[in-house]
Each structure stands twice: as structure tokens, then as C-alpha cells.
Amino acid sequence: MSTLQLEGFSLHYEEGGQGIPVLLLHGLGSCGVDWELVAPRLSRGWRVIAPDARGHGKSGRPPGAYGVPLFARDIAALCDALKLGAVHVVGLSMGGMMGFQLAVDRPDLVRSLVIVNSGPELVARTLRRKFDFATRLLLLRLLGPKALANVLAPRLFPKPEQEGLRRRAIATFGANDPDAYLRATRGLLGWSVMPRLKDITCPVLVLHSERDYTPRSAKQAYVDLLPSARLQVLEDSGHAAPLDQPGPLTDAVEAFLREVDRAVPGSRHAR
């Protein structure tokens, strides 16, 4: 367990392994434990770092507005403080948004991107999406994270045999500070780096779960705009793929990272 002091608050992160660094970025209302079933395997071949974004997990909850650019700036500061150089970035949901932002703001820091059930914008372009956003904010304001957790958990893990994962999700989301969670949620809505996708030249792997909230076609549409990207499907998986399909997800990530590292002369995995 480690912390870094940033702008008057502490940024918590966990790390393990050695070699080329890999950042594991979590989803909204969660923390680095999103990756607890993935990190041990990745740490056999890479230096794995899993931070908690500001307002999440064991990191501080400073006042003020939150948002994807701010979250990404915190991660960049962590990379600079640890002198990591170019890193592989693996992001789930909100973490994928942070990865996109980091890639356009600090391309020098991003060796590759793995985007898991996420995209380069969160803009309500239909009445249905606007209704969904408004409903989530209303639930948060009126009932708080614990009530929202009871709504989200069955959607994330709908199978009878996933009761343990549902209980885990309810505990994780329910433990959020209500004010910080609300500010983080508001900070995601309306965010976009879509016009800057052409500037992301690093290799990108987009992982799509069969039961994700966003259809495969939407992900393929932005993959086609990226200079060096491909899409891969995770079967029998929902939005929280690192938890419901950690094995296949880790297989996909490992294969991609090794492919990228082999293409870079002098890297640990180059052959």
C-alpha cells in the first residue's frame, strides 16, 4: 500500500511485480479492487500499479468539481512522480475514459491502451440516454450510493451463481462517500475526446463484453476512427468484466501487451 501527496490530498495505489509498468484504472464508484482477480497474473510479467482515483477507495476526497481531465491529470502526476515513463494503460468504464484522456493530453506517458467496456465520450445524444443520466443523478441525490448499489448490482451480475459478486458490488458501491460519488458522476456527463481520436497513435485494444450496456457497434464505430486499434469480444460477460470473466480478460490483455512489447526494441518482452 502506497500513497502520493497531490494538491492537498493523498492518492492511494497498490503495486506489484517488475518490468514495464501497467496502470490498471477502475470504474466509477469503485477502486483498485476492480482488478484484484487480474493484477496477480499481470504482475508476473509487468510492474502493475492500481491507483484509486480521487474521491474513490482509500484516496482523499478533496472538495471541488471532479471530472475525467482532473482524474487523468492525477494519474499523470503519479506516473511522473514514480518516473514510470511510457506505461501500458488498462481502463474499465470510467478508467477507460481516463485512459483516453491521458492518451490525448500526455501521449508521452501512454505505451498502449486497453479499453474495457468504455468509450471516448459520455454524451447524452438521445432522449433515452438523457433520461438514464437524469435518473441516476436523481437516485444518487435522493437515496445515496447504498440505494444505487442495490439497483446496479443485479444489472452487473444477473446470474443466480453470481450472488457473491452482487454482495461484493453492493458493499463496494455502498461504501462511497455520497458527496464525492455525486461529484464524480456529474463530472463524467458530457465529457468527450471524440474529436481528438485521430491523435491517439499508440496501439489500442478495445474489449467488449457481450452483455455490456453499450452495444458492440458503438465501440466498433470509434475503433474505426483510431489509427491503430482493434476490437475483441469477451463472451458470457457483463460490464464488470475483470470480475465476471477475469481469466479471458487477462488472457486478452497479456497477449496484447506482449505483442506491443515485442514490437519495441529493447523492451523486456522483445524477442
Residue pairs with C-beta under 8 A, 6 or more apart in sequence:
1 12
1 14
1 58
2 12
2 13
2 14
2 15
3 10
3 11
3 12
3 13
3 58
4 10
4 11
4 13
4 77
4 78
4 81
4 82
5 11
6 54
6 74
6 77
6 78
7 62
8 60
8 62
9 54
9 59
9 60
9 61
9 62
10 59
10 60
11 51
11 52
11 54
11 59
11 60
11 74
11 77
11 78
12 32
12 51
12 52
12 57
12 58
12 59
13 32
13 49
13 50
13 51
13 52
13 78
14 32
14 39
14 49
14 50
15 47
15 48
15 49
15 50
16 39
16 40
16 43
16 47
16 48
17 42
17 43
17 44
17 45
17 46
17 47
17 48
18 46
18 47
19 45
19 46
19 47
19 268
20 46
20 47
20 87
20 88
20 111
20 257
20 261
20 267
20 268
20 269
21 46
21 47
21 48
21 49
21 79
21 82
21 84
21 85
21 87
21 88
22 42
22 46
22 47
22 48
22 49
22 87
22 88
22 89
22 90
22 257
23 49
23 50
23 51
23 75
23 79
23 87
23 88
23 89
23 90
24 32
24 34
24 35
24 38
24 39
24 42
24 48
24 49
24 50
24 90
24 91
24 95
25 51
25 53
25 75
25 89
25 90
25 91
25 92
25 94
25 95
25 96
25 98
25 99
26 32
26 33
26 34
26 35
26 50
26 52
26 53
26 56
26 57
26 92
26 94
26 95
27 34
27 92
27 93
27 94
27 95
27 240
28 93
28 94
28 184
28 185
28 188
29 56
29 145
29 172
29 173
29 176
29 181
29 184
29 185
30 56
30 57
30 172
30 173
31 52
31 53
31 56
31 57
31 58
31 59
31 172
32 50
32 51
32 52
32 57
33 57
33 172
34 50
34 92
34 95
34 240
34 242
34 243
35 50
35 92
35 242
37 242
37 243
37 246
38 242
38 246
38 249
38 250
38 253
39 48
39 50
41 250
41 254
42 48
42 250
42 253
42 254
42 257
45 254
45 257
45 258
45 268
45 269
46 88
46 257
49 78
49 82
49 84
49 87
51 59
51 74
51 75
51 78
52 58
52 59
53 59
53 71
53 74
53 75
53 94
53 98
53 184
54 60
54 61
54 62
54 66
54 70
54 71
54 74
55 61
55 62
55 66
55 177
55 180
55 181
55 183
55 184
56 176
56 180
56 184
61 177
61 179
61 180
64 183
65 183
65 186
65 187
66 180
66 183
66 184
66 186
66 187
67 187
67 188
67 191
68 94
68 97
68 98
68 101
68 187
68 188
68 191
69 101
69 105
69 191
70 187
71 94
71 98
71 101
71 187
72 98
72 101
72 102
72 105
72 106
73 105
75 98
75 102
76 102
76 105
76 106
76 109
79 85
79 87
79 106
79 109
84 109
85 109
86 108
86 109
86 110
86 111
87 109
87 110
87 111
88 111
88 112
88 114
88 257
88 260
89 99
89 102
89 103
89 110
89 111
89 112
89 113
89 114
90 99
90 113
90 114
90 116
90 253
91 97
91 98
91 99
91 100
91 113
91 114
91 115
91 116
91 118
92 116
92 117
92 118
92 240
92 241
92 242
93 116
93 117
93 118
93 239
94 118
94 184
94 188
95 116
95 118
96 115
96 116
96 117
96 118
96 119
97 118
97 119
97 120
97 122
97 188
97 191
99 110
99 113
99 114
99 115
99 118
100 113
100 115
100 118
100 119
100 120
100 193
100 200
101 193
102 109
102 110
103 110
103 113
103 200
103 202
104 193
104 196
104 199
104 200
107 199
107 200
107 201
107 202
110 202
111 202
111 260
111 264
112 202
112 203
112 204
112 205
112 256
112 257
112 260
113 200
113 202
113 203
113 204
113 205
114 204
114 205
114 206
114 207
114 253
114 256
114 257
115 204
115 205
115 206
115 207
116 207
116 209
116 241
116 242
116 249
117 207
117 208
117 209
117 212
117 213
117 214
117 239
117 241
119 214
119 218
119 219
119 222
120 192
120 193
120 194
120 197
120 222
121 191
121 192
121 193
121 194
122 188
122 189
122 190
122 191
122 192
123 190
123 191
123 192
124 130
124 132
124 133
124 189
124 190
133 189
136 148
136 185
137 182
137 185
137 186
137 189
139 147
139 148
139 151
140 148
140 178
140 181
140 182
140 185
141 182
144 178
145 173
145 174
145 175
145 176
145 177
145 178
145 181
146 170
146 173
146 174
148 173
149 169
149 170
149 171
149 172
149 173
149 174
150 170
152 169
152 173
153 165
153 166
153 167
153 169
153 170
153 173
154 166
155 238
155 239
156 165
156 166
156 169
156 238
156 239
156 240
156 244
157 165
157 166
157 169
157 238
157 240
157 243
157 244
158 211
158 238
162 244
165 240
165 243
165 244
168 243
169 240
194 222
194 225
197 222
197 225
197 226
198 225
198 226
198 227
200 226
200 227
201 227
201 228
202 228
203 228
203 229
203 256
203 259
203 260
203 263
204 223
204 226
204 228
204 229
204 230
205 229
205 230
205 232
205 252
205 253
205 256
206 219
206 222
206 223
206 229
206 230
206 231
206 232
207 231
207 232
207 233
207 234
207 241
207 249
207 252
207 253
208 216
208 219
208 231
208 232
208 233
208 234
209 233
209 234
209 237
209 238
209 239
209 241
209 245
210 233
210 234
210 235
210 236
210 237
211 236
211 237
211 238
211 239
212 237
212 238
212 239
213 239
216 231
216 233
219 231
220 231
223 229
223 230
223 231
232 252
234 241
234 245
234 248
234 249
234 252
235 245
235 248
236 245
237 244
237 245
237 248
237 249
238 244
241 249
242 249
257 269
258 269
261 267
261 268
261 269
261 270
262 269
262 270
262 271
264 270
